[in-house]
Amino acid sequence: MEKTFSEIKNETDANPNIAELAADYVETYYKLTVVNINQKMADVSAAASFSMVAALVVSFVLMFLSIAAALWLGSLLGNTAEGFLLVGLFCLAIFLILFFTRKKLFYPFIKNMVIKSIYE
């Protein structure tokens, strides 16, 4: 059912502060958007900080495990240098596999994690 011009005019006359209410609404919506953006940025920053700390801890764990494996292999082979060489070659092989598959495996995984953390 359509309203006539006089009915609409009567409604706006009944509420003369409609322009102020609209301005308040826009300002509140803007502030809410800023708060939401800040929340998302805080979430992404927290995830990035945790990822860096976790990567550091994992690096130390892998380093000590590699040293232990090298010493163990060295004792089995009778030469510690050969143990370190084999573990170093194994780590190099893992690195090369990750390096050559980074665009197909690693980058999409990281991109999906970042996008997921933004939209959660």
Backbone bond lengths (Angstrom), bond angles and torsions (degrees), N, CA, C in turn:
res aa  C-N    CA-C-N  psi(-1)  N-CA   C-N-CA  omega(-1)  CA-C   N-CA-C  phi
1 M - - - 1.435 - - 1.525 107.91 -
2 E 1.310 115.86 125.47 1.447 120.27 -176.46 1.523 110.65 -86.35
3 K 1.319 113.79 145.23 1.460 119.31 177.27 1.513 108.85 -93.15
4 T 1.288 114.71 147.63 1.452 118.74 177.72 1.522 108.98 -83.54
5 F 1.306 113.94 165.48 1.461 119.37 -179.16 1.521 111.35 -59.76
6 S 1.312 117.19 -38.73 1.470 120.13 -178.45 1.535 110.72 -67.76
7 E 1.344 118.10 -35.91 1.469 119.92 177.67 1.526 110.98 -65.39
8 I 1.349 116.34 -42.62 1.466 120.36 178.28 1.519 110.18 -64.51
9 K 1.337 116.93 -41.25 1.465 120.53 179.25 1.517 110.33 -63.73
10 N 1.315 117.72 -39.24 1.464 121.21 178.60 1.534 111.04 -64.33
11 E 1.365 116.84 -39.07 1.463 119.81 179.08 1.519 110.89 -65.56
12 T 1.325 118.53 -42.06 1.462 120.72 179.57 1.525 110.60 -71.24
13 D 1.310 117.89 -31.94 1.461 120.16 175.99 1.523 110.88 -68.45
14 A 1.329 116.17 -32.56 1.467 119.92 179.96 1.526 110.95 -69.75
15 N 1.331 117.83 -26.90 1.463 121.52 -179.90 1.531 108.35 -126.52
16 P 1.342 117.30 85.15 1.467 119.65 -176.37 1.533 112.58 -72.58
17 N 1.307 118.29 -12.01 1.466 121.12 -177.90 1.521 112.55 -93.25
18 I 1.326 117.40 19.49 1.467 119.35 -176.20 1.527 111.48 -62.85
19 A 1.313 118.37 -33.99 1.468 120.93 178.49 1.525 109.80 -67.07
20 E 1.330 116.71 -41.27 1.467 119.89 177.72 1.519 110.83 -65.29
21 L 1.333 116.74 -41.41 1.464 120.53 178.64 1.526 111.08 -63.01
22 A 1.320 116.48 -40.73 1.463 120.32 178.39 1.524 110.39 -64.88
23 A 1.321 117.56 -41.73 1.464 121.44 178.58 1.521 110.51 -64.61
24 D 1.329 117.80 -41.00 1.469 121.45 176.84 1.526 111.14 -63.05
25 Y 1.332 115.11 -40.80 1.463 119.68 179.21 1.529 110.89 -62.45
26 V 1.324 117.30 -45.85 1.468 121.69 179.96 1.531 110.02 -63.50
27 E 1.320 116.95 -42.55 1.469 120.68 179.68 1.536 110.94 -64.84
28 T 1.315 117.02 -42.34 1.466 120.97 178.65 1.524 110.71 -65.23
29 Y 1.326 116.64 -41.28 1.462 120.54 178.26 1.526 110.95 -63.47
30 Y 1.323 117.08 -39.39 1.466 121.82 177.64 1.529 110.32 -63.59
31 K 1.337 117.01 -45.52 1.463 120.44 179.08 1.531 111.41 -63.42
32 L 1.324 117.17 -39.09 1.463 121.02 177.27 1.524 110.99 -63.77
33 T 1.311 116.95 -39.84 1.460 120.95 177.68 1.522 110.72 -63.99
34 V 1.318 117.50 -42.39 1.466 121.27 177.99 1.530 110.30 -62.61
35 V 1.305 117.30 -42.27 1.469 120.85 178.78 1.529 110.29 -63.55
36 N 1.324 117.52 -42.85 1.464 120.70 178.94 1.522 111.54 -63.03
37 I 1.335 117.04 -41.64 1.465 120.65 177.95 1.518 110.30 -63.88
38 N 1.323 117.29 -43.46 1.462 120.27 178.54 1.524 111.42 -62.74
39 Q 1.321 117.47 -38.61 1.463 121.40 178.19 1.524 110.50 -63.29
40 K 1.328 116.35 -44.86 1.468 119.95 179.33 1.529 110.82 -63.82
41 M 1.311 117.36 -41.47 1.464 120.56 178.99 1.530 110.84 -64.80
42 A 1.317 116.86 -38.39 1.466 120.21 177.78 1.522 110.70 -65.58
43 D 1.329 116.88 -39.99 1.465 120.69 178.05 1.527 111.06 -63.66
44 V 1.328 116.82 -45.22 1.464 120.90 179.87 1.530 110.36 -65.11
45 S 1.326 117.41 -40.76 1.464 120.86 178.77 1.521 111.24 -64.52
46 A 1.315 116.76 -41.34 1.467 119.98 178.51 1.527 110.93 -64.75
47 A 1.325 116.73 -41.30 1.465 120.13 178.69 1.521 111.11 -65.46
48 A 1.329 116.98 -40.30 1.465 120.67 178.82 1.524 110.94 -66.26
49 S 1.321 117.35 -41.71 1.467 120.92 178.59 1.520 110.89 -63.46
50 F 1.328 116.81 -44.82 1.457 119.96 178.49 1.524 110.82 -62.75
51 S 1.332 116.93 -40.17 1.460 120.55 -179.95 1.522 111.33 -63.15
52 M 1.324 117.09 -39.21 1.465 119.58 179.03 1.520 111.28 -67.14
53 V 1.318 117.80 -42.66 1.465 121.08 178.44 1.527 109.94 -65.22
54 A 1.321 117.00 -42.34 1.465 120.41 179.17 1.528 110.60 -64.06
55 A 1.326 117.45 -39.85 1.466 120.73 178.47 1.524 110.71 -63.88
56 L 1.321 117.06 -38.48 1.468 120.60 178.16 1.525 110.71 -65.15
57 V 1.309 117.50 -44.40 1.470 121.18 179.84 1.529 110.29 -64.67
58 V 1.330 116.64 -44.42 1.461 120.44 179.34 1.527 110.43 -63.23
59 S 1.327 117.51 -37.19 1.469 120.77 177.78 1.519 111.17 -61.19
60 F 1.326 117.18 -44.62 1.464 119.93 178.66 1.529 111.30 -65.31
61 V 1.326 116.37 -41.24 1.469 119.55 179.17 1.519 110.16 -61.92
62 L 1.343 116.78 -46.59 1.461 120.29 179.43 1.527 111.72 -64.04
63 M 1.322 117.32 -36.37 1.463 120.42 178.73 1.529 110.26 -63.40
64 F 1.331 117.31 -47.66 1.468 119.84 -178.98 1.529 111.15 -68.14
65 L 1.319 117.59 -37.85 1.463 119.86 176.17 1.525 111.31 -64.48
66 S 1.333 116.78 -38.49 1.459 120.68 177.69 1.525 111.14 -65.03
67 I 1.319 117.42 -41.86 1.465 120.79 177.87 1.524 110.14 -63.24
68 A 1.335 116.21 -43.79 1.461 119.63 179.33 1.524 110.73 -63.28
69 A 1.331 117.11 -42.57 1.459 120.34 178.99 1.523 111.24 -65.32
70 A 1.316 117.51 -39.09 1.462 121.04 178.95 1.527 110.89 -64.98
71 L 1.319 116.93 -43.24 1.472 119.49 178.24 1.528 111.02 -65.73
72 W 1.321 117.45 -39.16 1.464 121.08 179.18 1.531 110.87 -65.63
73 L 1.357 115.96 -46.94 1.466 119.12 177.41 1.525 111.14 -63.07
74 G 1.332 116.05 -38.95 1.461 119.96 177.59 1.520 112.03 -60.92
75 S 1.313 117.08 -39.14 1.469 119.50 178.89 1.527 110.90 -70.82
76 L 1.336 117.18 -34.11 1.469 119.82 176.71 1.529 111.99 -68.44
77 L 1.332 115.60 -39.57 1.458 120.63 -178.10 1.527 112.61 -84.72
78 G 1.294 117.90 -14.35 1.457 121.85 -178.68 1.515 113.27 83.87
79 N 1.328 117.74 6.86 1.463 121.24 -179.73 1.534 107.70 -145.52
80 T 1.312 116.86 114.77 1.468 121.60 -177.18 1.525 111.62 -63.12
81 A 1.328 116.81 -35.99 1.464 120.07 -178.88 1.526 110.72 -62.99
82 E 1.308 118.10 -38.31 1.469 120.78 177.95 1.530 111.27 -65.36
83 G 1.314 116.93 -36.89 1.461 120.27 176.43 1.514 111.89 -61.96
84 F 1.341 116.12 -45.36 1.465 119.74 178.42 1.524 110.85 -66.52
85 L 1.336 117.09 -36.07 1.461 121.01 178.65 1.527 110.39 -64.29
86 L 1.315 118.08 -45.36 1.464 120.96 -179.69 1.530 111.50 -64.44
87 V 1.307 116.98 -43.02 1.475 119.70 178.81 1.527 110.12 -66.11
88 G 1.329 117.42 -39.55 1.467 120.93 177.11 1.513 111.73 -62.83
89 L 1.329 117.43 -41.86 1.467 120.69 177.71 1.525 111.29 -66.25
90 F 1.326 116.64 -38.39 1.466 120.13 176.69 1.536 110.55 -62.06
91 C 1.329 116.93 -45.46 1.479 120.59 178.68 1.521 110.85 -63.97
92 L 1.336 117.06 -38.90 1.461 120.92 177.28 1.523 110.99 -63.01
93 A 1.325 117.38 -41.21 1.465 121.04 178.46 1.521 110.98 -63.31
94 I 1.326 117.14 -43.25 1.479 120.87 177.37 1.524 110.07 -61.53
95 F 1.342 116.90 -43.82 1.464 120.62 179.46 1.525 110.99 -61.40
96 L 1.334 117.32 -44.58 1.461 120.32 -178.96 1.529 111.43 -64.47
97 I 1.317 117.05 -39.31 1.466 119.91 176.71 1.526 110.31 -61.88
98 L 1.334 116.78 -45.68 1.470 119.89 178.43 1.520 111.69 -65.30
99 F 1.339 117.20 -38.16 1.456 121.06 -178.27 1.526 111.39 -64.90
100 F 1.334 116.82 -44.20 1.458 119.67 -176.34 1.533 113.30 -80.03
101 T 1.305 118.24 -14.31 1.465 120.77 177.50 1.527 112.30 -108.76
102 R 1.316 117.43 11.52 1.468 120.66 -173.88 1.521 112.85 -63.41
103 K 1.333 118.69 -37.25 1.468 120.87 -176.68 1.521 112.22 -74.66
104 K 1.327 116.85 -26.00 1.461 119.75 -179.03 1.521 112.24 -94.18
105 L 1.320 117.87 -31.50 1.460 120.65 -175.07 1.525 113.60 -110.17
106 F 1.319 116.01 -51.39 1.459 120.30 -169.88 1.525 112.41 -75.85
107 Y 1.337 118.06 -51.01 1.460 120.96 -176.34 1.528 112.92 -60.58
108 P 1.343 119.61 -47.77 1.475 118.13 177.96 1.527 112.55 -61.25
109 F 1.335 117.22 -36.21 1.460 120.68 179.02 1.522 110.65 -62.70
110 I 1.326 117.12 -45.83 1.477 121.36 179.79 1.528 109.80 -66.93
111 K 1.314 117.66 -43.80 1.467 120.25 179.34 1.527 110.95 -59.69
112 N 1.324 117.09 -44.18 1.459 120.24 179.39 1.521 111.47 -63.96
113 M 1.329 117.36 -38.47 1.467 119.99 178.63 1.530 110.38 -64.11
114 V 1.336 117.47 -43.37 1.465 120.60 -179.30 1.525 110.65 -65.72
115 I 1.317 117.41 -45.48 1.466 121.17 -179.81 1.522 110.25 -63.92
116 K 1.325 116.46 -40.34 1.471 119.93 178.69 1.520 111.19 -64.53
117 S 1.320 117.26 -39.66 1.463 119.10 -179.99 1.530 111.70 -69.93
118 I 1.320 117.54 -28.26 1.468 119.83 178.56 1.524 110.88 -73.44
119 Y 1.328 117.47 -40.86 1.465 120.22 -174.58 1.507 115.18 -92.50
120 E 1.321 118.70 4.06 1.480 120.00 176.44 1.494 110.42 -84.43
